[in-house]
């Protein structure tokens, strides 16, 4: 069939378009969408590079497998965030991940009902499985030790599957973590964002950590080069509670992972550090991080990973906490957080990242 026009937002959707999209992927075959209700902006304060809406569909006839509801995902309407997404081709990464990678991985991801991307404009649309009644995590609230173990165990199994896989070369649309454009842009953006970040952080930024942050700013390309060196796997890049769904007594898989826009090929331990340092309060992190990291490493070995000892895993973990600081500086110093919850989230991430860098003496890994 002819390619469907890509709608710019949920307001542009029609029953006819939804019918054609769902038929294009064989999601429905005989029924058609007669009407639908829309719940707008369901990711406010959680997602910052996309706009999500929940659609409740009504059909002209019953058909097995026809989704009663789904999630429609579009580019962000915030100009500053959209510019970043376009430069780094976030929407292409996510669209192609669901098309080419998700069907083959053990890690549970939402079912893709339809996806389309215009490479020239980076306009895109995804129709994804509505994961309700599963419960989305809350990065501000944190998670239980059992949930943290589940998240890290599932992540390790996923990383092991792709660890130094020859197939990584086939997905060259997913950049290396040290892609020159990404590395140089990150260093330049950090330099611009550092001043506003330091001003916002105020007395939360000690003199020692201010010095570390300034020194790190001159070594971001070096840090990303380390991150992009072998051994490589697929890195989610934003593995945090707001992107994780947990099963409930009412239903849902034990864990489902969403939002693959900034996935890269690099050192998977970054995902571990980003989750632990960003989703746990410092006291809880200190009490559990070594056990979680040892479990992650053990699952890698069980999954067939070789020539990667725990000492190296721990050093990579320490180095990754500096990259968590990079995220905090860019988020607070440049991104439009759109609402109070977003700012509260980024503030919590900042405080947790600063604590992890200090506790682990991660600055020792920077060039002298």
Protein Blocks (a to p, Z undefined) as FASTA:
>chain_A
ZZddddfbfklpcfklmmmmmmmnomamkbccfbdcddehklgokackbccdddddddfb
dcehiafbdcdddddfbfklmmmmmmnommmmmmmmmmmmmmmpfbdcdddfbdcddfkn
opacdddddfbfbdcddfknopcfklmmmmmmmmmmmmmmmgopaklmmmmmbccfklfk
lmmmmmmmmmmmmmmmmmmnmmmlcfklmmmmmmmmmmmmmmmmmmmpccddddehlacf
klcccddfkbccfbdcehjllgccddfklmmmmmmmmmpcfklmmmmmmmmmmmmmmmmm
mnopahiafklmmmmmmmmmmmmmmmmmmmmmmpcghiaklmmmmmmmmmmmmmmmmmno
mmmmpcZZ
